[in-house]
Amino acid sequence: MKRAIIVPAALSSAALDELKRWLAITGTGEDATLTGLLRAALDMCEAFTGTAPIEIEAEELLTASGEWQVLSSRPVGSITSLSLVTATGVRTPLVPEDYMVDIAADGSGRARLLKPVEARRVAVRFTAGLAPDWEALPNSMRHGIIRLAAHHYRERDGNPGLHPPAAISALWQPWRRMRLL
């Protein structure tokens, strides 16, 4: 599965303001850097928890199959379209009668084709995210994102490490999705 983000999470000015308050920054000179760190922290939060924090519009390429295939992003809010993708990249939209989609109670989305097709891949377009915007994020997730962005800002000349600090992991732990392999 290969995911492409079509519309990234919308970061309101409230997110930047919250990070600047945490870091005691009053000017605007670092705004671009801080916004980039917030986006990186959102990505790390999703990687750690298995949950997209703020709603995104994305697309995943799946094998064209009659079997149910689960999207990697969660929680899925809606599955909006499916298109066949040829080996040369040509896309053909499918009509809803040609496929089935399902969103389970745990937020996982899945799709399957109802008719055999010649294409090998199908592009599934969907929205996913725990909250529609920054303000609606649960406090522990939002605070962890702020703390991680602040951590990376303070450690920008050093090595911030590959894993979030333990305090941030503890804030995100209730949202972590575990899978048995």
C-alpha positions in Angstrom: 0.0 0.0 0.0 1.3 3.4 -0.9 -0.4 6.5 0.6 -0.3 10.0 -0.8 -1.7 12.9 1.1 -3.9 15.0 -1.2 -5.0 17.6 1.3 -2.7 17.8 4.4 -4.0 18.5 8.0 -5.1 22.1 8.4 -3.0 23.7 11.1 -4.7 26.7 12.5 -2.9 29.7 14.0 -4.0 28.4 17.4 -1.4 25.5 17.0 1.4 27.9 16.3 0.3 30.3 19.1 0.3 27.4 21.6 3.8 26.3 20.6 5.1 29.8 20.8 3.6 30.2 24.3 5.3 26.9 25.3 8.6 28.2 24.0 8.1 31.8 25.3 8.5 33.2 21.8 6.8 36.5 21.1 8.1 37.5 17.7 7.2 36.1 14.2 10.7 35.4 12.9 10.6 31.7 13.7 7.0 31.1 12.5 8.0 29.1 9.4 10.4 26.9 11.3 7.9 26.3 14.1 5.1 25.5 11.6 7.4 22.9 10.0 8.2 21.4 13.4 4.5 21.2 14.2 3.9 19.3 10.9 6.8 17.0 11.6 5.4 16.4 15.1 2.0 15.6 13.6 3.7 13.0 11.4 5.6 11.5 14.3 2.4 11.3 16.3 0.7 9.4 13.5 3.6 7.1 13.1 3.7 6.4 16.9 -0.1 6.0 17.5 -1.2 4.6 14.2 -3.8 7.3 14.2 -4.0 10.4 11.9 -4.4 13.2 14.5 -6.0 15.9 12.3 -8.2 15.1 9.3 -6.5 14.6 6.0 -7.6 13.7 2.5 -5.5 10.9 1.1 -5.2 8.2 -1.5 -3.9 4.7 -1.2 -2.9 2.4 -4.1 -4.2 -1.1 -3.5 -4.1 -4.3 -5.6 -7.1 -4.5 -7.8 -8.9 -7.5 -6.2 -12.3 -8.9 -5.2 -10.9 -9.5 -1.7 -11.4 -7.0 1.1 -8.3 -4.8 1.5 -7.8 -2.6 4.5 -6.5 1.0 4.2 -3.4 1.7 6.3 -4.7 5.1 7.6 -7.0 5.4 10.6 -9.6 6.5 11.6 -11.3 6.7 8.2 -14.1 9.2 8.1 -15.2 8.5 4.5 -14.2 6.7 1.4 -15.0 9.0 -1.5 -14.0 7.2 -4.7 -12.1 4.4 -6.3 -10.3 4.5 -9.7 -8.5 1.8 -11.7 -4.8 2.6 -12.3 -3.1 1.1 -15.4 0.6 0.2 -15.6 1.1 3.5 -17.4 -0.7 5.5 -14.7 -3.9 6.2 -16.6 -6.8 6.4 -14.2 -10.4 5.4 -14.8 -13.0 6.2 -12.1 -15.2 3.4 -11.0 -18.9 3.7 -10.5 -20.2 2.7 -7.0 -21.9 -0.4 -8.5 -18.4 -1.8 -9.3 -17.1 -1.8 -5.7 -17.9 -2.1 -2.0 -16.5 0.0 0.8 -16.8 -0.4 4.6 -15.8 1.6 7.6 -15.6 -0.5 10.8 -16.3 0.6 14.3 -12.6 0.8 15.0 -12.1 3.3 12.2 -10.5 1.0 9.7 -11.6 1.4 6.1 -11.7 -1.3 3.5 -12.6 -1.7 -0.1 -13.1 -4.5 -2.7 -14.0 -4.8 -6.3 -17.2 -6.5 -7.3 -16.2 -7.3 -10.9 -12.9 -8.6 -12.5 -10.8 -5.9 -14.1 -7.7 -5.8 -16.2 -5.9 -3.1 -14.2 -3.6 -4.3 -11.4 -4.1 -1.4 -9.0 -6.9 0.6 -7.7 -6.6 4.1 -6.1 -8.8 4.6 -3.1 -9.6 8.2 -2.1 -10.7 8.9 1.5 -10.6 11.2 4.5 -9.0 10.1 7.8 -8.3 11.7 11.1 -9.2 11.7 14.8 -10.3 15.3 14.9 -11.4 17.8 12.2 -9.0 20.5 13.4 -6.4 21.4 16.0 -8.9 22.7 18.5 -10.8 19.4 18.5 -7.8 17.2 19.2 -7.8 15.5 22.6 -5.7 17.4 25.1 -3.1 14.7 25.6 -2.4 14.2 21.9 -2.3 18.0 21.3 0.0 18.6 24.2 2.3 15.8 23.1 2.6 17.3 19.6 3.4 20.7 21.1 6.0 19.2 23.4 7.6 17.2 20.6 7.8 20.3 18.3 9.3 22.3 21.2 11.8 19.4 21.9 12.9 19.4 18.3 13.2 23.2 18.3 15.4 23.2 21.3 17.5 20.3 20.0 17.8 21.7 16.4 21.6 21.9 16.6 22.0 18.5 18.3 20.4 15.1 17.8 16.8 15.0 18.8 16.7 11.2 18.4 14.4 8.9 16.4 11.8 8.3 19.1 9.7 10.8 21.1 10.9 11.4 24.6 9.2 9.3 27.3 6.9 12.1 28.5 5.5 12.5 25.0 5.1 8.8 24.5 3.2 8.7 27.8 0.8 11.4 26.5 0.2 9.5 23.3 0.1 6.0 24.7 -3.7 5.9 25.2 -4.1 6.6 21.5 -1.6 4.0 20.3 -3.0 1.3 18.1 -1.3 -2.0 18.6 -1.3 -4.8 16.0 -0.5 -8.5 16.5 1.5 -9.9 13.6 
